[in-house]
Amino acid sequence: MLRRHAIVRQMMIRHVVAAAAAALLVVAAGRAEAENYPANKITLIVGFAPGGIADTLARLIGQGLSERLHQTVVVENRSGAGGDIAAGVVARANPDGYTLLATTTALAINETLHEHNPFSRTDLTAVAIAASSPEALATSPSNPANNLVEFIKEMKGKTINFGSAGVGTGSHIEAAYFFKFLAKVPAQHIPFQGGAPAITATIGNQIDLLATTLGGPAAAQIASGKLKGLGIAADKRAAVTPNVPTYAEQGFPGFTAASWVGFFAPAKTDPEILATLNKTIDDIIQTPAVQKRLIDFGFEPIVGSQAQADAMFNSEVDKWGKMVKALGLSIK
């Protein structure tokens, strides 16, 4: 009997030693992979169609990554479902740092807005949040109001018709929340198939107000006087439109909302790989040419650690989730 116990004990010890050795081999392989990263091409999947800010910044970052990491970076556009199609592809990808996601605030919004997400926030980790632009409200130049306070007074007793680039966008949610819970005035959302037709309708006085991200076409239209900016949901004025006041300046403090562009990797990606990507993206963002391009677009460049990017993303999920729930919005 004692001999049998001794044999069993020896077998158990061998199994433990073998398992520990296997674990050490896995760790060693992981370290070697991280040290040699990147050894293959990197695919950067964009959650939106070509031409938008996410695509534009993805291509700038992709070029910079290729130059600095000495590897090919392929940019692929997989639009649809508010960016969720691309996000789902990356969430299911091998967490080796070779499949990355470029997306926007929509990723944070969709976590609560979409009833049936093919993934969750825990399936992705933020590598870097590279740029941000505040949400803004603008009207036709022919409107006599010069700011939000004047506009709300002028519209007293009426329902405000505001347009945006679609249902469930950050601009739609931010404006609806602002009118219902902060300004406390009646407002009706008019969705458009994109930002350009919403801008055209505002300039032509077909709608009272445009809800938009300041960055992109809106910034140029406001700067040129084709649109009149009434306010931005930020804690300071934007460099591209210095004459447009913040909400806080007009009696609505403590409320900010912005559209950002971020880069994500599958969860469980090696921390050393994440750190390499984060530092490289930060270096790209800090180059004068990229900084100028972003500021001209109406975006503020952002740099920070990978941990800071992930914390910001999780904070944004919670922030937009509260607004979505308060408004009772849901997309099946």
Residue frames as qw, qx, qy, qz and C-alpha x, y, z in Angstrom:
[[0.000, 0.884, 0.468, 0.000, 0.00, 0.00, 0.00],
 [0.306, -0.800, 0.100, 0.507, 2.81, 2.42, 0.95],
 [0.422, -0.139, 0.593, 0.671, 4.60, 1.66, -2.29],
 [0.235, 0.628, 0.657, 0.344, 1.43, 2.38, -4.26],
 [0.121, -0.944, -0.233, 0.201, 1.06, 5.77, -2.53],
 [0.411, -0.578, 0.344, 0.615, 4.70, 6.54, -3.29],
 [0.387, 0.186, 0.679, 0.595, 4.20, 5.73, -6.97],
 [0.089, 0.822, 0.540, 0.156, 1.06, 7.89, -7.15],
 [0.274, -0.874, -0.036, 0.400, 2.91, 10.70, -5.40],
 [0.438, -0.318, 0.500, 0.676, 5.79, 10.48, -7.87],
 [0.296, 0.471, 0.682, 0.475, 3.37, 10.53, -10.82],
 [0.054, -0.925, -0.372, 0.056, 1.66, 13.62, -9.42],
 [0.369, -0.719, 0.199, 0.555, 5.00, 15.36, -8.96],
 [0.426, 0.001, 0.629, 0.650, 5.96, 14.52, -12.56],
 [0.172, 0.719, 0.608, 0.290, 2.67, 15.96, -13.82],
 [0.201, -0.928, -0.162, 0.269, 3.19, 19.16, -11.81],
 [0.430, -0.503, 0.402, 0.633, 6.76, 19.51, -13.07],
 [0.373, 0.268, 0.688, 0.562, 5.67, 18.87, -16.66],
 [0.061, 0.860, 0.494, 0.110, 2.83, 21.41, -16.40],
 [0.296, -0.856, 0.040, 0.423, 5.19, 24.00, -14.89],
 [0.452, -0.248, 0.547, 0.660, 7.72, 23.38, -17.65],
 [0.282, 0.539, 0.666, 0.433, 5.04, 23.75, -20.30],
 [0.087, -0.938, -0.318, 0.111, 3.87, 27.00, -18.71],
 [0.388, -0.674, 0.262, 0.571, 7.43, 28.33, -18.69],
 [0.425, 0.090, 0.650, 0.623, 7.78, 27.44, -22.36],
 [0.142, 0.783, 0.562, 0.227, 4.57, 29.34, -23.16],
 [0.238, -0.918, -0.076, 0.309, 5.80, 32.37, -21.20],
 [0.464, -0.423, 0.454, 0.632, 9.18, 32.21, -22.90],
 [0.366, 0.377, 0.672, 0.522, 7.54, 31.95, -26.32],
 [0.009, 0.905, 0.423, 0.034, 5.34, 34.92, -25.50],
 [0.339, -0.801, 0.130, 0.476, 8.32, 36.99, -24.43],
 [0.461, -0.133, 0.593, 0.647, 10.23, 36.09, -27.57],
 [0.254, 0.631, 0.639, 0.360, 7.21, 37.00, -29.70],
 [0.120, -0.954, -0.234, 0.146, 6.87, 40.36, -27.95],
 [0.432, -0.625, 0.317, 0.567, 10.60, 41.07, -28.28],
 [0.368, 0.007, 0.676, 0.639, 10.53, 40.30, -32.01],
 [0.257, 0.754, 0.601, -0.069, 7.29, 42.22, -32.65],
 [0.821, 0.340, 0.227, -0.398, 6.38, 42.95, -35.36],
 [0.407, -0.284, 0.783, 0.374, 7.73, 40.08, -37.44],
 [0.287, 0.405, 0.790, 0.360, 4.84, 40.12, -39.95],
 [0.054, -0.373, -0.298, -0.877, 2.51, 42.62, -41.59],
 [0.085, 0.310, 0.635, -0.702, -0.05, 44.42, -39.43],
 [0.051, -0.492, -0.677, -0.545, -3.65, 44.72, -40.58],
 [0.047, 0.205, 0.383, -0.900, -5.47, 47.84, -39.41],
 [0.004, -0.502, -0.810, -0.302, -9.22, 47.43, -39.82],
 [0.102, -0.010, 0.103, -0.989, -11.26, 50.64, -40.02],
 [0.192, 0.393, 0.845, -0.309, -14.87, 50.47, -38.87],
 [0.336, 0.752, 0.274, -0.495, -16.08, 53.06, -41.39],
 [0.715, 0.614, 0.271, 0.197, -15.98, 53.88, -45.08],
 [0.594, 0.053, 0.096, 0.797, -13.02, 55.61, -46.75],
 [0.123, 0.610, 0.227, 0.750, -12.81, 59.39, -46.52],
 [0.503, -0.806, -0.217, -0.225, -14.00, 59.95, -42.96],
 [0.160, -0.831, 0.450, -0.286, -11.87, 61.00, -40.01],
 [0.830, -0.336, 0.442, -0.055, -11.41, 57.42, -38.75],
 [0.873, 0.377, 0.192, 0.243, -10.14, 56.33, -42.16],
 [0.324, 0.867, -0.189, 0.327, -7.98, 59.43, -42.61],
 [0.368, -0.753, 0.492, -0.236, -6.32, 59.06, -39.23],
 [0.923, -0.118, 0.366, 0.017, -5.95, 55.29, -39.64],
 [0.784, 0.541, 0.043, 0.300, -4.00, 55.84, -42.85],
 [0.068, 0.868, -0.345, 0.351, -1.79, 58.49, -41.24],
 [0.626, -0.555, 0.511, -0.197, -1.10, 56.19, -38.29],
 [0.955, 0.153, 0.248, 0.053, -0.68, 53.18, -40.57],
 [0.600, 0.712, -0.178, 0.319, 1.97, 54.94, -42.60],
 [0.165, -0.791, 0.461, -0.367, 3.77, 56.05, -39.44],
 [0.838, -0.322, 0.419, -0.140, 3.67, 52.55, -37.94],
 [0.908, 0.377, 0.078, 0.166, 5.10, 51.08, -41.13],
 [0.378, 0.789, -0.297, 0.382, 7.96, 53.59, -41.17],
 [0.300, -0.702, 0.503, -0.405, 8.82, 53.22, -37.50],
 [0.793, -0.248, 0.521, -0.196, 8.28, 49.49, -37.04],
 [0.095, 0.492, -0.757, -0.420, 9.70, 48.55, -40.47],
 [0.298, 0.202, 0.933, 0.015, 6.76, 46.35, -41.37],
 [0.151, -0.271, -0.581, -0.752, 3.94, 46.57, -43.90],
 [0.219, 0.309, 0.632, -0.676, 0.70, 47.97, -42.49],
 [0.059, -0.296, -0.748, -0.592, -2.43, 47.20, -44.51],
 [0.289, 0.166, 0.373, -0.866, -5.52, 49.35, -43.94],
 [0.090, -0.300, -0.882, -0.351, -8.87, 47.63, -44.58],
 [0.371, -0.067, 0.138, -0.916, -12.28, 49.32, -44.46],
 [0.226, -0.287, -0.926, -0.096, -15.11, 47.15, -43.10],
 [0.256, -0.121, 0.170, -0.944, -17.99, 49.52, -42.53],
 [0.556, -0.311, -0.637, -0.433, -21.41, 48.63, -41.21],
 [0.643, -0.554, -0.526, 0.050, -23.45, 48.42, -38.00],
 [0.246, -0.948, 0.072, -0.188, -21.98, 51.66, -36.70],
 [0.119, 0.721, -0.654, 0.194, -18.48, 50.20, -36.68],
 [0.749, -0.326, 0.492, -0.303, -19.50, 46.95, -34.98],
 [0.942, 0.331, -0.050, -0.019, -18.67, 44.71, -37.95],
 [0.483, 0.639, -0.467, 0.376, -15.01, 45.74, -37.87],
 [0.338, -0.582, 0.545, -0.500, -14.92, 45.66, -34.08],
 [0.925, -0.108, 0.245, -0.269, -16.29, 42.11, -34.07],
 [0.838, 0.455, -0.254, 0.159, -13.60, 40.96, -36.50],
 [0.233, 0.625, -0.550, 0.503, -10.84, 42.36, -34.30],
 [0.609, -0.453, 0.413, -0.504, -12.43, 41.10, -31.07],
 [0.975, 0.012, 0.176, -0.135, -12.31, 37.55, -32.47],
 [0.612, 0.670, -0.396, 0.144, -8.80, 37.87, -33.91],
 [0.836, -0.115, -0.333, 0.421, -5.69, 36.20, -32.51],
 [0.291, -0.956, -0.017, 0.036, -4.35, 38.52, -29.75],
 [0.816, -0.073, 0.140, 0.555, -0.88, 38.76, -31.29],
 [0.170, -0.694, 0.060, 0.697, -0.82, 42.46, -32.24],
 [0.235, -0.068, 0.666, 0.705, -1.18, 41.85, -35.98],
 [0.076, -0.575, -0.668, -0.467, -4.89, 42.68, -36.26],
 [0.137, -0.272, -0.388, 0.870, -5.89, 46.11, -34.93],
 [0.090, 0.746, 0.649, 0.121, -9.01, 48.26, -35.01],
 [0.116, -0.012, -0.024, 0.993, -9.40, 51.94, -35.86],
 [0.154, -0.633, -0.729, -0.209, -12.78, 53.25, -34.76],
 [0.060, -0.485, 0.039, -0.871, -14.63, 56.12, -33.10],
 [0.317, -0.155, 0.529, -0.772, -16.82, 56.96, -30.11],
 [0.758, 0.001, -0.325, -0.566, -19.42, 54.70, -31.73],
 [0.576, 0.089, -0.796, 0.166, -17.65, 51.73, -30.11],
 [0.038, -0.007, -0.667, 0.744, -18.41, 53.14, -26.65],
 [0.510, 0.057, 0.055, -0.857, -21.97, 54.14, -27.58],
 [0.685, 0.084, -0.581, -0.432, -22.89, 50.81, -29.18],
 [0.219, 0.093, -0.896, 0.375, -22.09, 48.88, -26.01],
 [0.223, 0.286, 0.650, -0.668, -25.37, 50.18, -24.56],
 [0.456, 0.364, -0.126, -0.802, -27.28, 51.28, -27.67],
 [0.576, 0.209, -0.682, -0.399, -27.21, 47.93, -29.52],
 [0.814, -0.302, 0.234, -0.438, -29.26, 45.17, -27.91],
 [0.977, 0.019, 0.198, 0.077, -27.38, 42.33, -29.60],
 [0.090, 0.847, -0.509, -0.128, -23.68, 43.11, -29.78],
 [0.924, 0.226, -0.306, 0.029, -21.47, 40.36, -31.26],
 [0.616, 0.141, -0.470, 0.615, -18.85, 41.20, -28.62],
 [0.420, -0.859, -0.283, 0.073, -18.45, 43.14, -25.37],
 [0.025, 0.949, -0.267, 0.166, -16.14, 45.86, -24.09],
 [0.640, -0.571, 0.512, 0.037, -14.01, 43.19, -22.41],
 [0.882, 0.267, 0.328, 0.208, -13.17, 41.58, -25.78],
 [0.517, 0.687, -0.001, 0.511, -11.09, 44.60, -26.81],
 [0.535, -0.618, -0.147, 0.557, -8.42, 46.71, -25.16],
 [0.260, 0.965, 0.024, -0.012, -7.57, 50.27, -26.11],
 [0.773, 0.103, 0.005, 0.627, -4.09, 50.81, -27.51],
 [0.233, -0.171, -0.049, 0.956, -4.36, 54.59, -27.89],
 [0.207, 0.843, 0.485, -0.102, -7.03, 57.28, -28.14],
 [0.580, 0.080, 0.229, 0.777, -5.36, 59.51, -30.70],
 [0.013, 0.150, 0.157, 0.976, -7.64, 62.50, -31.29],
 [0.010, -0.574, -0.759, 0.308, -10.86, 64.05, -30.02],
 [0.014, -0.238, -0.258, -0.936, -13.31, 66.68, -31.25],
 [0.213, 0.222, 0.623, -0.719, -16.22, 68.17, -29.29],
 [0.161, 0.587, 0.770, 0.192, -19.84, 67.84, -30.26],
 [0.053, -0.168, 0.018, 0.984, -21.29, 71.10, -31.55],
 [0.283, 0.693, 0.647, -0.145, -24.57, 72.80, -32.37],
 [0.163, -0.202, 0.319, 0.911, -24.78, 75.10, -35.39],
 [0.400, 0.676, 0.543, -0.297, -27.44, 76.92, -37.38],
 [0.519, 0.630, 0.348, 0.461, -27.88, 78.84, -40.62],
 [0.362, -0.023, -0.079, 0.928, -26.03, 82.17, -40.90],
 [0.189, -0.462, -0.349, -0.793, -29.41, 83.80, -41.53],
 [0.562, -0.605, -0.561, 0.057, -30.60, 82.87, -38.03],
 [0.051, -0.862, 0.110, -0.493, -30.43, 85.96, -35.78],
 [0.787, -0.610, 0.090, 0.004, -29.20, 83.97, -32.74],
 [0.346, 0.756, -0.525, 0.180, -25.47, 84.18, -32.08],
 [0.035, 0.325, -0.882, 0.340, -25.28, 81.56, -29.32],
 [0.284, -0.258, -0.923, -0.040, -27.31, 78.82, -27.66],
 [0.023, -0.425, -0.589, 0.687, -28.94, 81.08, -25.09],
 [0.282, 0.359, -0.131, -0.880, -30.23, 83.43, -27.78],
 [0.336, 0.037, -0.806, -0.486, -31.33, 80.50, -29.93],
 [0.189, -0.326, -0.899, 0.221, -33.33, 78.89, -27.11],
 [0.109, 0.462, 0.365, -0.801, -35.02, 82.21, -26.31],
 [0.302, 0.283, -0.419, -0.808, -35.89, 82.72, -29.96],
 [0.409, -0.047, -0.848, -0.333, -37.41, 79.22, -30.16],
 [0.179, 0.046, 0.719, -0.670, -39.46, 79.59, -26.96],
 [0.621, 0.304, 0.356, -0.628, -42.82, 77.88, -27.33],
 [0.727, 0.488, -0.343, -0.339, -41.70, 75.94, -30.41],
 [0.926, -0.173, 0.313, 0.120, -40.26, 72.47, -30.94],
 [0.011, -0.751, 0.549, 0.367, -36.68, 72.61, -32.17],
 [0.943, 0.324, 0.069, -0.026, -35.98, 70.46, -35.23],
 [0.183, -0.763, 0.586, 0.204, -32.35, 69.37, -35.16],
 [0.903, 0.379, -0.174, -0.107, -30.61, 67.16, -37.68],
 [0.424, -0.628, 0.640, 0.128, -27.64, 64.83, -37.46],
 [0.325, 0.451, -0.749, -0.361, -25.86, 62.18, -39.51],
 [0.592, -0.060, -0.770, -0.229, -28.17, 59.39, -38.33],
 [0.744, -0.552, -0.066, -0.369, -29.93, 57.70, -35.43],
 [0.915, -0.368, -0.026, 0.165, -27.71, 56.66, -32.55],
 [0.584, 0.491, -0.195, 0.616, -24.73, 58.79, -33.49],
 [0.445, -0.286, -0.422, 0.736, -22.90, 60.71, -30.80],
 [0.025, -0.107, -0.108, -0.988, -24.23, 63.98, -32.23],
 [0.505, -0.420, -0.537, -0.530, -27.83, 62.73, -32.06],
 [0.645, -0.442, -0.581, 0.226, -27.47, 61.45, -28.49],
 [0.374, -0.146, -0.270, 0.875, -25.59, 64.50, -27.20],
 [0.154, -0.202, -0.187, -0.949, -28.08, 67.00, -28.66],
 [0.577, -0.443, -0.569, -0.383, -31.15, 65.05, -27.55],
 [0.611, -0.388, -0.529, 0.444, -29.74, 64.76, -24.03],
 [0.233, -0.013, -0.130, 0.964, -28.82, 68.45, -23.94],
 [0.304, -0.300, -0.290, -0.856, -32.27, 69.66, -24.97],
 [0.658, -0.432, -0.563, -0.253, -34.20, 67.24, -22.76],
 [0.722, -0.469, -0.408, 0.304, -32.19, 67.32, -19.53],
 [0.457, -0.204, -0.120, 0.857, -30.12, 70.54, -19.58],
 [0.070, -0.104, -0.215, -0.969, -31.93, 73.15, -21.66],
 [0.192, 0.375, 0.821, -0.385, -35.28, 71.44, -20.92],
 [0.419, 0.456, -0.093, -0.780, -36.93, 72.49, -24.16],
 [0.831, 0.291, 0.449, -0.149, -38.86, 70.36, -26.68],
 [0.100, 0.623, -0.613, -0.475, -36.78, 69.08, -29.59],
 [0.908, 0.268, 0.266, -0.179, -37.28, 66.62, -32.44],
 [0.406, -0.450, 0.656, 0.449, -34.47, 64.71, -34.14],
 [0.735, 0.613, -0.022, -0.289, -34.33, 64.62, -37.94],
 [0.687, -0.327, 0.554, 0.339, -31.88, 61.90, -39.06],
 [0.513, 0.741, -0.277, -0.332, -29.97, 62.25, -42.35],
 [0.970, 0.129, 0.082, 0.190, -27.94, 59.78, -44.37],
 [0.698, 0.148, -0.043, 0.699, -24.63, 61.36, -43.48],
 [0.301, -0.579, -0.219, 0.725, -23.24, 64.67, -42.33],
 [0.168, -0.016, 0.408, 0.897, -23.16, 66.42, -45.72],
 [0.178, -0.527, -0.637, -0.534, -26.94, 66.39, -46.34],
 [0.410, -0.708, -0.499, 0.287, -27.55, 67.49, -42.74],
 [0.326, -0.385, 0.042, 0.863, -25.22, 70.47, -43.26],
 [0.032, 0.207, 0.553, 0.806, -26.95, 71.34, -46.55],
 [0.287, -0.652, -0.669, -0.210, -30.37, 71.20, -44.89],
 [0.404, -0.650, -0.326, 0.556, -29.18, 73.51, -42.09],
 [0.232, -0.204, 0.245, 0.919, -27.68, 76.07, -44.46],
 [0.134, -0.284, -0.616, -0.722, -30.92, 75.99, -46.48],
 [0.347, -0.126, 0.366, -0.854, -33.08, 76.53, -43.34],
 [0.655, -0.122, -0.625, -0.407, -34.85, 73.20, -43.81],
 [0.694, -0.442, -0.526, 0.214, -34.08, 72.40, -40.16],
 [0.276, -0.952, -0.018, -0.132, -33.49, 74.71, -37.22],
 [0.360, -0.777, 0.515, -0.034, -30.23, 73.30, -36.01],
 [0.778, 0.370, -0.506, 0.037, -27.38, 70.96, -36.86],
 [0.719, -0.590, 0.363, -0.053, -25.96, 68.57, -34.28],
 [0.797, 0.527, -0.257, 0.143, -22.50, 67.55, -35.40],
 [0.768, -0.357, 0.024, 0.531, -18.98, 66.72, -34.38],
 [0.019, 0.914, -0.124, -0.385, -17.00, 69.92, -34.75],
 [0.335, -0.444, 0.690, 0.463, -14.19, 68.09, -36.52],
 [0.450, 0.301, 0.773, 0.331, -14.44, 67.43, -40.23],
 [0.182, 0.519, 0.498, 0.671, -16.67, 69.35, -42.65],
 [0.274, -0.863, -0.425, -0.012, -18.49, 71.29, -39.92],
 [0.505, -0.582, 0.004, 0.637, -15.32, 73.03, -38.72],
 [0.327, 0.044, 0.441, 0.835, -14.57, 74.32, -42.22],
 [0.047, -0.656, -0.593, -0.465, -18.18, 75.45, -42.75],
 [0.393, -0.837, -0.315, 0.212, -18.24, 77.32, -39.43],
 [0.503, -0.425, 0.158, 0.736, -14.81, 78.87, -40.00],
 [0.234, 0.183, 0.517, 0.802, -15.89, 80.08, -43.46],
 [0.259, 0.184, 0.225, -0.921, -19.20, 81.51, -42.18],
 [0.428, -0.067, -0.689, -0.582, -21.41, 79.08, -44.13],
 [0.595, -0.503, -0.626, -0.016, -22.63, 77.75, -40.78],
 [0.177, -0.700, 0.271, -0.636, -23.03, 79.67, -37.54],
 [0.541, -0.050, -0.771, 0.331, -21.62, 77.84, -34.55],
 [0.464, -0.701, -0.128, -0.526, -23.73, 78.31, -31.41],
 [0.555, -0.645, 0.448, -0.275, -21.85, 76.19, -28.89],
 [0.628, 0.314, -0.711, 0.031, -19.51, 73.27, -28.33],
 [0.846, -0.494, -0.078, -0.185, -19.74, 70.61, -25.62],
 [0.741, 0.233, -0.359, 0.517, -16.19, 71.08, -24.36],
 [0.532, -0.700, -0.268, 0.393, -14.39, 72.56, -21.37],
 [0.224, -0.584, 0.198, 0.755, -12.52, 75.04, -23.58],
 [0.559, 0.714, -0.011, -0.422, -12.97, 76.66, -26.98],
 [0.869, 0.166, 0.357, 0.299, -11.62, 74.90, -30.04],
 [0.344, -0.463, 0.325, 0.749, -8.59, 76.34, -31.84],
 [0.238, 0.225, 0.701, 0.634, -10.26, 75.94, -35.22],
 [0.158, -0.695, -0.487, -0.506, -13.38, 77.92, -34.17],
 [0.345, -0.056, -0.513, 0.784, -12.23, 80.30, -31.40],
 [0.252, -0.165, 0.010, -0.954, -15.35, 82.46, -31.62],
 [0.673, -0.305, -0.540, -0.404, -17.74, 79.61, -30.77],
 [0.333, -0.530, 0.526, -0.576, -18.43, 79.52, -27.00],
 [0.214, 0.018, -0.968, 0.133, -18.61, 76.39, -24.89],
 [0.482, -0.565, -0.606, -0.285, -21.82, 75.18, -23.25],
 [0.541, -0.443, -0.467, 0.542, -20.30, 76.05, -19.86],
 [0.186, -0.031, 0.017, 0.982, -19.81, 79.66, -20.90],
 [0.333, -0.268, -0.392, -0.815, -23.53, 79.82, -21.64],
 [0.551, -0.313, 0.334, -0.698, -24.81, 78.50, -18.35],
 [0.966, -0.012, -0.118, -0.230, -24.54, 74.74, -18.89],
 [0.024, -0.702, 0.698, -0.139, -21.45, 73.71, -16.88],
 [0.517, -0.301, 0.775, -0.205, -20.13, 70.23, -16.31],
 [0.824, 0.351, 0.423, -0.140, -21.37, 68.70, -19.56],
 [0.089, 0.628, -0.609, -0.476, -18.93, 67.65, -22.26],
 [0.853, 0.227, 0.467, -0.055, -19.22, 65.21, -25.13],
 [0.095, 0.706, -0.534, -0.456, -16.80, 64.46, -27.91],
 [0.944, 0.323, -0.001, -0.065, -16.12, 62.21, -30.84],
 [0.311, -0.710, 0.602, 0.190, -12.74, 60.53, -30.74],
 [0.814, 0.412, -0.393, -0.114, -10.69, 58.20, -32.88],
 [0.549, -0.588, 0.578, -0.135, -9.02, 55.29, -31.14],
 [0.565, 0.399, -0.711, -0.131, -6.96, 52.19, -31.88],
 [0.770, -0.334, 0.373, -0.395, -7.79, 48.85, -30.28],
 [0.291, 0.346, -0.888, -0.081, -6.40, 45.32, -30.06],
 [0.752, -0.284, -0.545, -0.238, -7.99, 42.04, -29.03],
 [0.612, -0.683, 0.274, -0.290, -8.11, 41.44, -25.30],
 [0.900, -0.299, 0.279, 0.151, -5.23, 39.37, -23.89],
 [0.633, 0.684, -0.164, 0.323, -2.73, 40.93, -26.30],
 [0.738, -0.161, -0.288, 0.588, 0.72, 40.88, -24.69],
 [0.222, -0.919, -0.177, 0.273, 1.26, 44.06, -22.60],
 [0.446, -0.443, 0.369, 0.684, 4.70, 44.57, -24.18],
 [0.297, 0.347, 0.650, 0.607, 3.15, 44.60, -27.66],
 [0.067, -0.877, -0.471, -0.070, 0.48, 47.03, -26.49],
 [0.380, -0.780, 0.036, 0.496, 3.19, 49.27, -25.02],
 [0.438, -0.114, 0.521, 0.723, 5.16, 49.19, -28.28],
 [0.158, 0.586, 0.635, 0.478, 2.11, 50.15, -30.32],
 [0.218, -0.897, -0.357, 0.144, 1.04, 52.83, -27.85],
 [0.413, -0.630, 0.176, 0.634, 4.44, 54.53, -27.79],
 [0.361, 0.074, 0.596, 0.713, 4.74, 54.40, -31.56],
 [0.048, 0.734, 0.596, 0.322, 1.29, 55.89, -32.10],
 [0.310, -0.870, -0.185, 0.336, 2.02, 58.61, -29.53],
 [0.438, -0.376, 0.357, 0.734, 5.24, 59.45, -31.38],
 [0.244, 0.383, 0.647, 0.613, 3.32, 59.72, -34.65],
 [0.111, -0.854, -0.504, -0.065, 0.62, 61.93, -33.11],
 [0.384, -0.791, -0.035, 0.475, 3.27, 64.30, -31.76],
 [0.499, 0.068, 0.407, 0.763, 4.88, 64.98, -35.14],
 [0.082, 0.414, 0.068, -0.904, 4.17, 68.57, -36.29],
 [0.240, 0.047, -0.640, -0.729, 2.66, 67.50, -39.62],
 [0.311, -0.376, -0.868, -0.093, 0.12, 65.16, -38.01],
 [0.144, -0.484, -0.526, 0.685, -0.68, 67.67, -35.27],
 [0.139, 0.293, -0.166, -0.931, -1.40, 70.39, -37.83],
 [0.295, -0.116, -0.778, -0.542, -3.55, 68.05, -39.91],
 [0.276, -0.453, -0.827, 0.186, -5.66, 67.09, -36.91],
 [0.070, -0.486, -0.330, 0.806, -6.08, 70.67, -35.66],
 [0.186, 0.165, -0.412, -0.876, -7.09, 71.81, -39.16],
 [0.336, -0.264, -0.846, -0.318, -9.73, 69.04, -39.10],
 [0.497, -0.548, 0.005, -0.672, -11.03, 70.41, -35.80],
 [0.901, -0.281, -0.329, 0.047, -9.57, 67.57, -33.72],
 [0.275, -0.832, 0.439, -0.197, -7.32, 67.85, -30.68],
 [0.642, 0.325, -0.684, 0.123, -4.36, 65.44, -30.67],
 [0.745, -0.574, 0.183, -0.287, -4.19, 63.14, -27.63],
 [0.549, 0.383, -0.710, 0.219, -1.18, 61.30, -26.22],
 [0.609, -0.502, 0.397, -0.469, -1.06, 59.08, -23.16],
 [0.170, -0.311, 0.934, -0.041, -0.17, 55.62, -21.92],
 [0.387, -0.116, -0.828, -0.389, -1.99, 52.48, -22.94],
 [0.210, -0.377, -0.803, 0.411, -3.48, 52.22, -19.45],
 [0.118, 0.382, 0.197, -0.895, -4.79, 55.79, -19.74],
 [0.351, 0.105, -0.563, -0.741, -6.34, 55.01, -23.13],
 [0.361, -0.240, -0.896, -0.095, -8.09, 51.93, -21.76],
 [0.109, -0.419, -0.624, 0.651, -9.35, 53.87, -18.73],
 [0.218, 0.287, -0.100, -0.927, -10.68, 56.62, -20.99],
 [0.373, -0.047, -0.751, -0.542, -12.49, 54.08, -23.16],
 [0.304, -0.359, -0.863, 0.184, -14.18, 52.44, -20.18],
 [0.008, -0.411, -0.367, 0.835, -15.16, 55.87, -18.85],
 [0.285, 0.186, -0.374, -0.863, -16.67, 56.74, -22.24],
 [0.330, -0.216, -0.886, -0.246, -18.68, 53.50, -22.30],
 [0.200, -0.475, -0.717, 0.469, -20.21, 54.45, -18.96],
 [0.038, 0.376, 0.082, -0.922, -20.75, 58.11, -19.88],
 [0.346, 0.088, -0.527, -0.772, -22.52, 57.46, -23.18],
 [0.294, -0.250, -0.922, -0.040, -24.38, 54.51, -21.67],
 [0.039, -0.443, -0.588, 0.676, -25.98, 56.79, -19.09],
 [0.255, 0.341, -0.140, -0.894, -27.17, 59.17, -21.81],
 [0.345, 0.001, -0.797, -0.495, -28.51, 56.34, -23.98],
 [0.238, -0.351, -0.881, 0.211, -30.44, 54.87, -21.05],
 [0.041, 0.422, 0.378, -0.823, -31.77, 58.26, -19.94],
 [0.347, 0.301, -0.311, -0.832, -33.13, 58.86, -23.44],
 [0.749, 0.153, 0.557, -0.325, -34.54, 55.34, -23.70],
 [0.523, 0.616, -0.438, -0.394, -32.74, 54.66, -26.99],
 [0.657, -0.197, 0.727, 0.028, -32.18, 51.15, -28.30],
 [0.544, 0.500, -0.479, -0.474, -31.28, 49.53, -31.61],
 [0.886, -0.096, 0.423, -0.163, -32.06, 45.84, -32.09]]
